[in-house]
Amino acid sequence: MLSGAVLRFSGAGMTPYSLTLERFANRIRNAQPAFEEMADIFGKAQRQQFDRTGGYYGGLWKPLSPQYAAAKARTHPGKPIMVRDGQLRADLTERPFGVEHISSQRMIVGTALDRARYHQHGMGNNPTRTLIGKPPRSMNKQMSSVLHKFIVEGVPA
């Protein structure tokens, strides 16, 4: 739920400003259209993360161990790093995502696959291979632009 400061204008000629603020507040109360577009941006970023073998959010993914690389080449020939059956990649790059809850006040996207946690945090024999990282400035600008345009104009970017 939204909470925070209240801004009111009073006096001669101030009604348009109050109405504009009220319109902004109503849009913020139901940001689902903006969240839908932001989810698309997330999916595009995730596709780049997989296509760049981890390079979208920063460091490239560590290569597979020689033993696992040989076994994977036999059982899943031609599959790139972090793709075995394609489910993890699909969960993070295709809508609906593996986890996708978008409402008027909240957007939660990602995957619930256990193996994602092992890769993201480098557990067991897996080195850390960031699936979802700190967004680069370009992604922050895109997301901010969508929110700004939605709040001010009432339409996603």
PyMOL CGO cylinders between C-alpha atoms (Angstrom):
from pymol import cmd
from pymol.cgo import CYLINDER

trace = [
    CYLINDER, 0.00, 0.00, 0.00, 1.10, 3.51, -0.69, 0.3, 1, 1, 1, 1, 1, 1,
    CYLINDER, 1.10, 3.51, -0.69, 1.60, 5.88, 2.16, 0.3, 1, 1, 1, 1, 1, 1,
    CYLINDER, 1.60, 5.88, 2.16, 3.45, 9.10, 2.54, 0.3, 1, 1, 1, 1, 1, 1,
    CYLINDER, 3.45, 9.10, 2.54, 3.12, 12.82, 2.41, 0.3, 1, 1, 1, 1, 1, 1,
    CYLINDER, 3.12, 12.82, 2.41, 0.04, 14.65, 1.25, 0.3, 1, 1, 1, 1, 1, 1,
    CYLINDER, 0.04, 14.65, 1.25, 0.37, 17.75, -0.89, 0.3, 1, 1, 1, 1, 1, 1,
    CYLINDER, 0.37, 17.75, -0.89, -2.62, 20.08, -1.29, 0.3, 1, 1, 1, 1, 1, 1,
    CYLINDER, -2.62, 20.08, -1.29, -3.01, 23.31, -3.17, 0.3, 1, 1, 1, 1, 1, 1,
    CYLINDER, -3.01, 23.31, -3.17, -5.57, 25.88, -2.17, 0.3, 1, 1, 1, 1, 1, 1,
    CYLINDER, -5.57, 25.88, -2.17, -6.36, 29.33, -3.34, 0.3, 1, 1, 1, 1, 1, 1,
    CYLINDER, -6.36, 29.33, -3.34, -7.40, 31.04, -6.53, 0.3, 1, 1, 1, 1, 1, 1,
    CYLINDER, -7.40, 31.04, -6.53, -6.33, 29.12, -9.62, 0.3, 1, 1, 1, 1, 1, 1,
    CYLINDER, -6.33, 29.12, -9.62, -4.85, 26.14, -7.76, 0.3, 1, 1, 1, 1, 1, 1,
    CYLINDER, -4.85, 26.14, -7.76, -7.56, 23.60, -8.68, 0.3, 1, 1, 1, 1, 1, 1,
    CYLINDER, -7.56, 23.60, -8.68, -5.77, 22.35, -11.84, 0.3, 1, 1, 1, 1, 1, 1,
    CYLINDER, -5.77, 22.35, -11.84, -2.66, 21.50, -9.78, 0.3, 1, 1, 1, 1, 1, 1,
    CYLINDER, -2.66, 21.50, -9.78, -4.70, 19.59, -7.22, 0.3, 1, 1, 1, 1, 1, 1,
    CYLINDER, -4.70, 19.59, -7.22, -6.47, 17.67, -9.99, 0.3, 1, 1, 1, 1, 1, 1,
    CYLINDER, -6.47, 17.67, -9.99, -3.16, 16.84, -11.64, 0.3, 1, 1, 1, 1, 1, 1,
    CYLINDER, -3.16, 16.84, -11.64, -1.75, 15.52, -8.37, 0.3, 1, 1, 1, 1, 1, 1,
    CYLINDER, -1.75, 15.52, -8.37, -4.92, 13.49, -7.80, 0.3, 1, 1, 1, 1, 1, 1,
    CYLINDER, -4.92, 13.49, -7.80, -4.56, 11.98, -11.28, 0.3, 1, 1, 1, 1, 1, 1,
    CYLINDER, -4.56, 11.98, -11.28, -0.92, 11.07, -10.55, 0.3, 1, 1, 1, 1, 1, 1,
    CYLINDER, -0.92, 11.07, -10.55, -1.94, 9.47, -7.25, 0.3, 1, 1, 1, 1, 1, 1,
    CYLINDER, -1.94, 9.47, -7.25, -4.61, 7.39, -8.96, 0.3, 1, 1, 1, 1, 1, 1,
    CYLINDER, -4.61, 7.39, -8.96, -2.08, 6.13, -11.51, 0.3, 1, 1, 1, 1, 1, 1,
    CYLINDER, -2.08, 6.13, -11.51, 0.38, 5.22, -8.78, 0.3, 1, 1, 1, 1, 1, 1,
    CYLINDER, 0.38, 5.22, -8.78, -2.35, 3.26, -6.99, 0.3, 1, 1, 1, 1, 1, 1,
    CYLINDER, -2.35, 3.26, -6.99, -2.70, 1.06, -10.08, 0.3, 1, 1, 1, 1, 1, 1,
    CYLINDER, -2.70, 1.06, -10.08, 0.69, 0.80, -11.77, 0.3, 1, 1, 1, 1, 1, 1,
    CYLINDER, 0.69, 0.80, -11.77, -0.07, -2.58, -13.36, 0.3, 1, 1, 1, 1, 1, 1,
    CYLINDER, -0.07, -2.58, -13.36, 0.18, -1.30, -16.96, 0.3, 1, 1, 1, 1, 1, 1,
    CYLINDER, 0.18, -1.30, -16.96, 3.66, 0.08, -16.23, 0.3, 1, 1, 1, 1, 1, 1,
    CYLINDER, 3.66, 0.08, -16.23, 4.66, -3.12, -14.44, 0.3, 1, 1, 1, 1, 1, 1,
    CYLINDER, 4.66, -3.12, -14.44, 3.61, -5.16, -17.48, 0.3, 1, 1, 1, 1, 1, 1,
    CYLINDER, 3.61, -5.16, -17.48, 5.97, -3.15, -19.65, 0.3, 1, 1, 1, 1, 1, 1,
    CYLINDER, 5.97, -3.15, -19.65, 8.72, -3.32, -17.03, 0.3, 1, 1, 1, 1, 1, 1,
    CYLINDER, 8.72, -3.32, -17.03, 8.36, -7.11, -17.01, 0.3, 1, 1, 1, 1, 1, 1,
    CYLINDER, 8.36, -7.11, -17.01, 9.01, -7.09, -20.76, 0.3, 1, 1, 1, 1, 1, 1,
    CYLINDER, 9.01, -7.09, -20.76, 12.18, -5.07, -20.14, 0.3, 1, 1, 1, 1, 1, 1,
    CYLINDER, 12.18, -5.07, -20.14, 13.23, -7.61, -17.51, 0.3, 1, 1, 1, 1, 1, 1,
    CYLINDER, 13.23, -7.61, -17.51, 12.72, -10.46, -19.99, 0.3, 1, 1, 1, 1, 1, 1,
    CYLINDER, 12.72, -10.46, -19.99, 14.81, -8.69, -22.62, 0.3, 1, 1, 1, 1, 1, 1,
    CYLINDER, 14.81, -8.69, -22.62, 17.60, -8.11, -20.09, 0.3, 1, 1, 1, 1, 1, 1,
    CYLINDER, 17.60, -8.11, -20.09, 17.50, -11.76, -19.11, 0.3, 1, 1, 1, 1, 1, 1,
    CYLINDER, 17.50, -11.76, -19.11, 17.75, -12.84, -22.75, 0.3, 1, 1, 1, 1, 1, 1,
    CYLINDER, 17.75, -12.84, -22.75, 20.85, -10.67, -23.04, 0.3, 1, 1, 1, 1, 1, 1,
    CYLINDER, 20.85, -10.67, -23.04, 22.25, -12.22, -19.85, 0.3, 1, 1, 1, 1, 1, 1,
    CYLINDER, 22.25, -12.22, -19.85, 21.96, -15.69, -21.37, 0.3, 1, 1, 1, 1, 1, 1,
    CYLINDER, 21.96, -15.69, -21.37, 23.11, -14.59, -24.85, 0.3, 1, 1, 1, 1, 1, 1,
    CYLINDER, 23.11, -14.59, -24.85, 26.18, -12.87, -23.38, 0.3, 1, 1, 1, 1, 1, 1,
    CYLINDER, 26.18, -12.87, -23.38, 26.98, -15.82, -21.07, 0.3, 1, 1, 1, 1, 1, 1,
    CYLINDER, 26.98, -15.82, -21.07, 26.53, -13.64, -18.03, 0.3, 1, 1, 1, 1, 1, 1,
    CYLINDER, 26.53, -13.64, -18.03, 27.96, -10.42, -19.42, 0.3, 1, 1, 1, 1, 1, 1,
    CYLINDER, 27.96, -10.42, -19.42, 24.82, -8.28, -19.20, 0.3, 1, 1, 1, 1, 1, 1,
    CYLINDER, 24.82, -8.28, -19.20, 25.00, -7.80, -15.43, 0.3, 1, 1, 1, 1, 1, 1,
    CYLINDER, 25.00, -7.80, -15.43, 28.77, -7.76, -15.24, 0.3, 1, 1, 1, 1, 1, 1,
    CYLINDER, 28.77, -7.76, -15.24, 31.19, -10.66, -15.13, 0.3, 1, 1, 1, 1, 1, 1,
    CYLINDER, 31.19, -10.66, -15.13, 30.96, -13.53, -17.56, 0.3, 1, 1, 1, 1, 1, 1,
    CYLINDER, 30.96, -13.53, -17.56, 29.91, -16.90, -16.21, 0.3, 1, 1, 1, 1, 1, 1,
    CYLINDER, 29.91, -16.90, -16.21, 32.74, -19.20, -15.22, 0.3, 1, 1, 1, 1, 1, 1,
    CYLINDER, 32.74, -19.20, -15.22, 33.24, -22.01, -17.73, 0.3, 1, 1, 1, 1, 1, 1,
    CYLINDER, 33.24, -22.01, -17.73, 32.03, -25.50, -16.98, 0.3, 1, 1, 1, 1, 1, 1,
    CYLINDER, 32.03, -25.50, -16.98, 34.49, -27.88, -15.41, 0.3, 1, 1, 1, 1, 1, 1,
    CYLINDER, 34.49, -27.88, -15.41, 36.18, -30.05, -18.04, 0.3, 1, 1, 1, 1, 1, 1,
    CYLINDER, 36.18, -30.05, -18.04, 34.47, -33.17, -16.66, 0.3, 1, 1, 1, 1, 1, 1,
    CYLINDER, 34.47, -33.17, -16.66, 31.00, -31.66, -16.70, 0.3, 1, 1, 1, 1, 1, 1,
    CYLINDER, 31.00, -31.66, -16.70, 31.56, -30.01, -20.10, 0.3, 1, 1, 1, 1, 1, 1,
    CYLINDER, 31.56, -30.01, -20.10, 32.45, -33.42, -21.59, 0.3, 1, 1, 1, 1, 1, 1,
    CYLINDER, 32.45, -33.42, -21.59, 29.42, -35.10, -20.01, 0.3, 1, 1, 1, 1, 1, 1,
    CYLINDER, 29.42, -35.10, -20.01, 27.09, -32.29, -21.13, 0.3, 1, 1, 1, 1, 1, 1,
    CYLINDER, 27.09, -32.29, -21.13, 28.45, -32.46, -24.68, 0.3, 1, 1, 1, 1, 1, 1,
    CYLINDER, 28.45, -32.46, -24.68, 27.44, -36.12, -24.77, 0.3, 1, 1, 1, 1, 1, 1,
    CYLINDER, 27.44, -36.12, -24.77, 23.99, -35.76, -23.16, 0.3, 1, 1, 1, 1, 1, 1,
    CYLINDER, 23.99, -35.76, -23.16, 22.97, -32.27, -24.35, 0.3, 1, 1, 1, 1, 1, 1,
    CYLINDER, 22.97, -32.27, -24.35, 25.07, -31.52, -27.43, 0.3, 1, 1, 1, 1, 1, 1,
    CYLINDER, 25.07, -31.52, -27.43, 25.19, -27.93, -28.59, 0.3, 1, 1, 1, 1, 1, 1,
    CYLINDER, 25.19, -27.93, -28.59, 23.53, -26.51, -25.47, 0.3, 1, 1, 1, 1, 1, 1,
    CYLINDER, 23.53, -26.51, -25.47, 25.28, -23.37, -24.18, 0.3, 1, 1, 1, 1, 1, 1,
    CYLINDER, 25.28, -23.37, -24.18, 26.36, -22.79, -20.61, 0.3, 1, 1, 1, 1, 1, 1,
    CYLINDER, 26.36, -22.79, -20.61, 23.43, -22.48, -18.17, 0.3, 1, 1, 1, 1, 1, 1,
    CYLINDER, 23.43, -22.48, -18.17, 21.10, -24.22, -20.63, 0.3, 1, 1, 1, 1, 1, 1,
    CYLINDER, 21.10, -24.22, -20.63, 20.51, -27.93, -20.30, 0.3, 1, 1, 1, 1, 1, 1,
    CYLINDER, 20.51, -27.93, -20.30, 16.81, -28.57, -20.89, 0.3, 1, 1, 1, 1, 1, 1,
    CYLINDER, 16.81, -28.57, -20.89, 15.96, -24.89, -21.50, 0.3, 1, 1, 1, 1, 1, 1,
    CYLINDER, 15.96, -24.89, -21.50, 13.55, -24.57, -18.58, 0.3, 1, 1, 1, 1, 1, 1,
    CYLINDER, 13.55, -24.57, -18.58, 15.69, -22.15, -16.54, 0.3, 1, 1, 1, 1, 1, 1,
    CYLINDER, 15.69, -22.15, -16.54, 16.29, -19.93, -19.55, 0.3, 1, 1, 1, 1, 1, 1,
    CYLINDER, 16.29, -19.93, -19.55, 12.58, -19.97, -20.45, 0.3, 1, 1, 1, 1, 1, 1,
    CYLINDER, 12.58, -19.97, -20.45, 11.56, -19.22, -16.85, 0.3, 1, 1, 1, 1, 1, 1,
    CYLINDER, 11.56, -19.22, -16.85, 13.67, -16.05, -16.89, 0.3, 1, 1, 1, 1, 1, 1,
    CYLINDER, 13.67, -16.05, -16.89, 13.26, -14.87, -20.49, 0.3, 1, 1, 1, 1, 1, 1,
    CYLINDER, 13.26, -14.87, -20.49, 9.75, -15.76, -21.68, 0.3, 1, 1, 1, 1, 1, 1,
    CYLINDER, 9.75, -15.76, -21.68, 6.43, -14.50, -20.41, 0.3, 1, 1, 1, 1, 1, 1,
    CYLINDER, 6.43, -14.50, -20.41, 4.80, -15.67, -18.37, 0.3, 1, 1, 1, 1, 1, 1,
    CYLINDER, 4.80, -15.67, -18.37, 8.00, -16.09, -16.39, 0.3, 1, 1, 1, 1, 1, 1,
    CYLINDER, 8.00, -16.09, -16.39, 8.42, -19.04, -14.03, 0.3, 1, 1, 1, 1, 1, 1,
    CYLINDER, 8.42, -19.04, -14.03, 7.31, -16.66, -11.28, 0.3, 1, 1, 1, 1, 1, 1,
    CYLINDER, 7.31, -16.66, -11.28, 5.17, -13.76, -12.46, 0.3, 1, 1, 1, 1, 1, 1,
    CYLINDER, 5.17, -13.76, -12.46, 2.87, -11.90, -10.11, 0.3, 1, 1, 1, 1, 1, 1,
    CYLINDER, 2.87, -11.90, -10.11, 1.89, -8.47, -11.35, 0.3, 1, 1, 1, 1, 1, 1,
    CYLINDER, 1.89, -8.47, -11.35, -0.78, -6.45, -9.61, 0.3, 1, 1, 1, 1, 1, 1,
    CYLINDER, -0.78, -6.45, -9.61, -1.69, -2.82, -9.15, 0.3, 1, 1, 1, 1, 1, 1,
    CYLINDER, -1.69, -2.82, -9.15, 0.99, -2.29, -6.48, 0.3, 1, 1, 1, 1, 1, 1,
    CYLINDER, 0.99, -2.29, -6.48, 3.60, -4.98, -7.03, 0.3, 1, 1, 1, 1, 1, 1,
    CYLINDER, 3.60, -4.98, -7.03, 5.65, -6.81, -9.61, 0.3, 1, 1, 1, 1, 1, 1,
    CYLINDER, 5.65, -6.81, -9.61, 7.43, -10.05, -8.77, 0.3, 1, 1, 1, 1, 1, 1,
    CYLINDER, 7.43, -10.05, -8.77, 9.19, -11.87, -11.61, 0.3, 1, 1, 1, 1, 1, 1,
    CYLINDER, 9.19, -11.87, -11.61, 11.78, -14.62, -11.69, 0.3, 1, 1, 1, 1, 1, 1,
    CYLINDER, 11.78, -14.62, -11.69, 11.98, -18.37, -11.31, 0.3, 1, 1, 1, 1, 1, 1,
    CYLINDER, 11.98, -18.37, -11.31, 11.21, -20.84, -8.56, 0.3, 1, 1, 1, 1, 1, 1,
    CYLINDER, 11.21, -20.84, -8.56, 13.55, -23.51, -9.89, 0.3, 1, 1, 1, 1, 1, 1,
    CYLINDER, 13.55, -23.51, -9.89, 15.87, -24.71, -7.13, 0.3, 1, 1, 1, 1, 1, 1,
    CYLINDER, 15.87, -24.71, -7.13, 18.84, -24.91, -9.47, 0.3, 1, 1, 1, 1, 1, 1,
    CYLINDER, 18.84, -24.91, -9.47, 18.64, -21.16, -10.06, 0.3, 1, 1, 1, 1, 1, 1,
    CYLINDER, 18.64, -21.16, -10.06, 19.52, -20.56, -6.41, 0.3, 1, 1, 1, 1, 1, 1,
    CYLINDER, 19.52, -20.56, -6.41, 22.54, -22.87, -6.67, 0.3, 1, 1, 1, 1, 1, 1,
    CYLINDER, 22.54, -22.87, -6.67, 23.86, -20.97, -9.67, 0.3, 1, 1, 1, 1, 1, 1,
    CYLINDER, 23.86, -20.97, -9.67, 22.99, -17.48, -8.37, 0.3, 1, 1, 1, 1, 1, 1,
    CYLINDER, 22.99, -17.48, -8.37, 24.75, -18.06, -5.05, 0.3, 1, 1, 1, 1, 1, 1,
    CYLINDER, 24.75, -18.06, -5.05, 27.41, -20.59, -6.03, 0.3, 1, 1, 1, 1, 1, 1,
    CYLINDER, 27.41, -20.59, -6.03, 26.32, -23.51, -3.88, 0.3, 1, 1, 1, 1, 1, 1,
    CYLINDER, 26.32, -23.51, -3.88, 27.68, -27.05, -3.88, 0.3, 1, 1, 1, 1, 1, 1,
    CYLINDER, 27.68, -27.05, -3.88, 29.98, -27.73, -6.81, 0.3, 1, 1, 1, 1, 1, 1,
    CYLINDER, 29.98, -27.73, -6.81, 28.56, -24.77, -8.74, 0.3, 1, 1, 1, 1, 1, 1,
    CYLINDER, 28.56, -24.77, -8.74, 30.53, -21.54, -8.91, 0.3, 1, 1, 1, 1, 1, 1,
    CYLINDER, 30.53, -21.54, -8.91, 28.51, -18.33, -8.75, 0.3, 1, 1, 1, 1, 1, 1,
    CYLINDER, 28.51, -18.33, -8.75, 26.92, -17.61, -12.12, 0.3, 1, 1, 1, 1, 1, 1,
    CYLINDER, 26.92, -17.61, -12.12, 24.72, -14.56, -11.71, 0.3, 1, 1, 1, 1, 1, 1,
    CYLINDER, 24.72, -14.56, -11.71, 21.33, -15.01, -13.33, 0.3, 1, 1, 1, 1, 1, 1,
    CYLINDER, 21.33, -15.01, -13.33, 19.74, -11.81, -12.06, 0.3, 1, 1, 1, 1, 1, 1,
    CYLINDER, 19.74, -11.81, -12.06, 22.12, -9.03, -11.11, 0.3, 1, 1, 1, 1, 1, 1,
    CYLINDER, 22.12, -9.03, -11.11, 22.28, -5.35, -10.37, 0.3, 1, 1, 1, 1, 1, 1,
    CYLINDER, 22.28, -5.35, -10.37, 20.65, -3.63, -13.35, 0.3, 1, 1, 1, 1, 1, 1,
    CYLINDER, 20.65, -3.63, -13.35, 22.98, -1.55, -15.51, 0.3, 1, 1, 1, 1, 1, 1,
    CYLINDER, 22.98, -1.55, -15.51, 22.30, 2.16, -15.87, 0.3, 1, 1, 1, 1, 1, 1,
    CYLINDER, 22.30, 2.16, -15.87, 20.60, 1.62, -19.26, 0.3, 1, 1, 1, 1, 1, 1,
    CYLINDER, 20.60, 1.62, -19.26, 18.04, -0.74, -17.73, 0.3, 1, 1, 1, 1, 1, 1,
    CYLINDER, 18.04, -0.74, -17.73, 17.42, 1.63, -14.82, 0.3, 1, 1, 1, 1, 1, 1,
    CYLINDER, 17.42, 1.63, -14.82, 16.78, 4.41, -17.32, 0.3, 1, 1, 1, 1, 1, 1,
    CYLINDER, 16.78, 4.41, -17.32, 14.31, 2.26, -19.26, 0.3, 1, 1, 1, 1, 1, 1,
    CYLINDER, 14.31, 2.26, -19.26, 12.43, 1.27, -16.12, 0.3, 1, 1, 1, 1, 1, 1,
    CYLINDER, 12.43, 1.27, -16.12, 12.37, 4.85, -14.83, 0.3, 1, 1, 1, 1, 1, 1,
    CYLINDER, 12.37, 4.85, -14.83, 11.15, 6.09, -18.20, 0.3, 1, 1, 1, 1, 1, 1,
    CYLINDER, 11.15, 6.09, -18.20, 8.26, 3.63, -18.18, 0.3, 1, 1, 1, 1, 1, 1,
    CYLINDER, 8.26, 3.63, -18.18, 7.21, 4.66, -14.68, 0.3, 1, 1, 1, 1, 1, 1,
    CYLINDER, 7.21, 4.66, -14.68, 7.61, 8.37, -15.39, 0.3, 1, 1, 1, 1, 1, 1,
    CYLINDER, 7.61, 8.37, -15.39, 5.60, 8.24, -18.59, 0.3, 1, 1, 1, 1, 1, 1,
    CYLINDER, 5.60, 8.24, -18.59, 2.88, 6.17, -16.95, 0.3, 1, 1, 1, 1, 1, 1,
    CYLINDER, 2.88, 6.17, -16.95, 2.57, 8.45, -13.91, 0.3, 1, 1, 1, 1, 1, 1,
    CYLINDER, 2.57, 8.45, -13.91, 2.65, 11.68, -15.92, 0.3, 1, 1, 1, 1, 1, 1,
    CYLINDER, 2.65, 11.68, -15.92, 0.80, 10.68, -19.10, 0.3, 1, 1, 1, 1, 1, 1,
    CYLINDER, 0.80, 10.68, -19.10, -1.16, 7.64, -18.00, 0.3, 1, 1, 1, 1, 1, 1,
    CYLINDER, -1.16, 7.64, -18.00, 0.30, 5.32, -20.63, 0.3, 1, 1, 1, 1, 1, 1,
    CYLINDER, 0.30, 5.32, -20.63, 3.32, 3.01, -20.53, 0.3, 1, 1, 1, 1, 1, 1,
    CYLINDER, 3.32, 3.01, -20.53, 6.36, 4.26, -22.45, 0.3, 1, 1, 1, 1, 1, 1,
]
cmd.load_cgo(trace, "trace")
